[in-house]
Amino acid sequence: MARAWLRRLVLAAATVAGPVALASEPPAPEDYLRVLTNGPWPIEILAFCYATIDRDAAFQAVGARWRARNDGLLASVEQKAAGLAISPDIRRKADEAALAAIRRLAARQYDKAAWCRTIAGVIDRGAYDLDRRRDLEPALKRIFGKE
């Protein structure tokens, strides 16, 4: 059961991320947008769980640990994206789509509180850290010019 929801989460993330290009291509605005909107999914899921499912402080603690591990990389991507013409409206729409996907994913869970606790454990173990996310890997490679 835990693997099924994990697969759905990965598929949902990939669906929002869309198709990716080869790592040798230069970064496009979509690469930055993909990382900046899909990268923070773990903390968005934790915030959603805390706000709507179970006001367990453990969700906030897991989120703080995820941020400690990932905020530096997100800040670097944000800094590199600063010179691009990504409109606030595009970012807002991408963020809204990501939140809608999280809501749909949560709505499909039989035991939402158990799902939130399970996903929090997966996030806390680092499975959704930016440098381990296969759905973000091509975009991050293009952004930072690494093969």
ZIMO-V40596 format. One record per residue. RES is the residue in one letter. PHI is phi in whole degrees, -180 to 180 (NA if undefined). NEAR is the number of other ideal C-beta (glycine too) atoms within 10 Angstrom. D_FIRST is the distance of its C-alpha to the first C-alpha in Angstrom with 2 decimals. Layout:
res-><RES RES>
phi-><PHI PHI>
near-><NEAR NEAR>
d_first-><D_FIRST D_FIRST>
This chain:
res-><M A R A W L R R L V L A A A T V A G P V A L A S E P P A P E D Y L R V L T N G P W P I E I L A F C Y A T I D R D A A F Q A V G A R W R A R N D G L L A S V E Q K A A G L A I S P D I R R K A D E A A L A A I R R L A A R Q Y D K A A W C R T I A G V I D R G A Y D L D R R R D L E P A L K R I F G K E>
phi-><NA -64 -68 -64 -69 -64 -61 -64 -65 -64 -64 -64 -63 -66 -65 -67 -68 80 -69 -117 -97 -67 -65 -81 -78 -69 -68 -109 -53 -63 -63 -64 -61 -59 -69 -73 -101 -91 -57 -79 -48 -57 -73 -69 -64 -63 -64 -62 -60 -65 -76 -119 -110 -156 -80 -85 -62 -61 -63 -67 -65 -63 -61 -64 -68 -62 -61 -61 -81 -120 -62 -62 -67 -62 -64 -65 -65 -60 -64 -66 -80 -58 -83 -87 -95 -93 -69 -58 -66 -65 -64 -62 -64 -65 -63 -64 -65 -64 -65 -63 -65 -64 -62 -64 -63 -64 -63 -82 -84 -67 -115 -62 -65 -65 -61 -62 -64 -67 -66 -62 -65 -64 -64 -65 -78 91 -63 -110 -68 -57 -77 -115 -84 -67 -71 -102 -55 -60 -65 -63 -63 -67 -62 -100 64 -112 -89>
near-><11 12 7 9 19 14 10 14 20 15 12 19 22 14 11 18 22 11 7 19 14 8 14 10 12 9 20 14 13 18 24 21 20 24 27 18 22 25 26 21 25 26 21 18 27 25 16 19 26 19 10 12 18 15 10 16 8 16 24 16 13 25 22 12 13 22 15 9 17 21 14 11 18 16 10 14 23 14 9 15 18 9 7 13 6 16 10 7 8 14 15 11 13 18 15 11 14 21 16 11 18 20 12 11 20 18 8 13 17 8 11 15 12 15 21 23 17 16 26 24 13 17 21 18 10 14 14 25 15 21 11 12 21 10 22 24 15 19 26 21 18 22 21 12 10 9 5>
d_first-><0.00 3.82 5.43 5.17 6.72 8.77 10.02 10.94 12.68 14.54 15.52 16.72 18.68 20.15 21.11 22.92 24.43 25.76 27.38 28.87 32.21 33.42 33.61 37.40 38.01 39.33 37.10 37.17 36.71 33.32 32.21 33.14 31.63 28.28 28.18 29.62 27.32 23.98 24.58 24.33 20.96 19.52 22.31 22.17 18.53 19.58 22.70 20.93 18.66 21.88 24.03 22.02 19.16 20.37 23.61 22.42 24.80 22.23 20.96 24.57 25.00 22.07 23.53 26.95 25.85 24.21 27.49 29.56 27.92 27.98 30.82 33.46 31.93 31.33 34.94 36.23 34.59 35.93 39.36 39.41 38.37 41.12 43.74 41.86 42.41 38.91 39.75 38.20 37.43 35.31 33.38 32.97 31.66 29.17 28.01 27.75 25.67 23.25 23.01 22.57 19.62 18.02 18.88 17.40 14.06 14.12 15.42 12.46 10.23 10.43 11.06 12.80 14.20 11.11 9.82 13.39 13.61 10.68 12.20 15.54 14.86 13.97 17.09 19.15 18.64 20.17 17.52 18.75 22.38 24.67 26.01 22.62 21.43 21.88 22.15 25.11 26.69 29.18 30.36 30.83 32.74 35.00 35.55 36.56 38.26 36.37 35.67>
